[in-house]
Amino acid sequence: MGQIVAAYDLMPESTEIDLDAVVKTIPGIIPAGVKLLETKIEPVAFGLKKVNAGFVIDDSDDSIGGELEKALNSIPGVENVECVSSTVL
C-alpha cells in the first residue's frame, strides 16, 4: 500500500461564496482511504479567493482519485476542482 500527497485548488462560483463553509464541508465528504491534511484560503485576483486543500491518499484503489475529485466537485458553491500537485510517499 502506497500513499500519495496531493494538493487541490477549489475555485468558487463567485466572490459571494462562503469559503469557510466550503472548508467545513470537506472532512465530511471525502471518501474512505483519503485523509485531509490541511486547508488554506488563498487570494486569486480582484477579491476572488480559493480553497487549497492537502490530502494523503491511499493508492491501493485505482479509482480513489476520481472519487475524491467527484466529492470535492459536489460541494455547493464550488465551480472547479484542480489537482495542483501530487507526490508519492
Secondary structure, 3 states (H helix, E strand, C coil): CCEEEEEEEEEECCCCCCHHHHHHHHHHHCCCCEEEEEEEEEEEECCEEEEEEEEEEECCCCCHHHHHHHHHHCCCCEEEEEEEEEEEC
